[in-house]
Amino acid sequence: MRITCPHCGERGNDEFTVLGAADPVRPAPDAPLEAWVAYVHERENARGVHRELWHHQHGCRTWLVVERDTWTHAVIGVRAARETPA
């Protein structure tokens, strides 16, 4: 799989580390334990297009939001995380 970093250009995915889904909303610090358990452990793993956080670890070290189809592994879009609205 190839990812086009906005700073470094097209690179192989071996230069990146994936954190996971970019969309989960973190619970408030005083939220009940059940909310934290759901946030940490309960994720839907449906195939299709997802937004994920990737770190260009062996390049410019920028955090990226990668929109990717988890069924075909096709990369649809890449943006720097700091330039992506929440």
N, C-alpha and C positions, 0 to 999 in steps of 0.2 A: 504494500500500500504506500502511496506517495502523498505527502502533505505539503502544501505550498505555504511556507511561513511568510508572513507579510514583510519580514525584515531580511530573511536569508534566501528566499526562493524555494524551489521544489526540493524536498529532501525525503529520504526513506524514513519509514515510521520507526526504525531502530534508533533514531536520534531523539525520539520523544518518549515521555512517560505519560501515561493516561491516569488521571485522577478518578474520573467517573462522570456521572451526569452533571450537567451545568445548571439544571433547573430546580433542584430541591431547595425549599425554603427552610432555613435553619430556625428551629423553635426559639422562643424567648428564653433567656437564662433561667427564669423561674417557672418554666413550663413543667407539667407533670412528667414523671418518668416514662409513661406510655408514649408521649409525644417524642421524646428523645430516642426511645427504642425504635419507633416507626421511622424516624429520620435516619438513623444509622443503619438499620438492618432490613427494612421493608422497601424494596425497590421493584417496580414493574420492569420486566425484562422482555417487553414486546418487541418483535422485529419491526424494522422500519426506520424512519428518520429520527435521530436523536441529536441533542446538543451535548457535547462532552467537553470537559476541561482537559487540556493537554499542556504539558510543560516541555519546551524545547531545551531539554537538558544538555544535549551535546552540541548546542548551537548558541543562539543569542540569549538563552535562558528566559525567554518571554513566556508568560502564560497565555494560552490561546483557547478560544472557543471554536471547536471543530463541529460542524454540522455534518453528520455521517449517517449513511444507511447501514444499519447493523446486519442486514441480511446480505447485501451485496458488497459491503465495505467501501462503497463509492463515497468519496469525499465531495460534499456539495458546496461547502463554503468554509472559510477560515478567517477569523478576525482576532485581533489582540483582545484579551479579556478586559483590559482597562478601557477599551473603546466600545465595548458591547453593553447595551442597556441591560439592567437587571431583569 
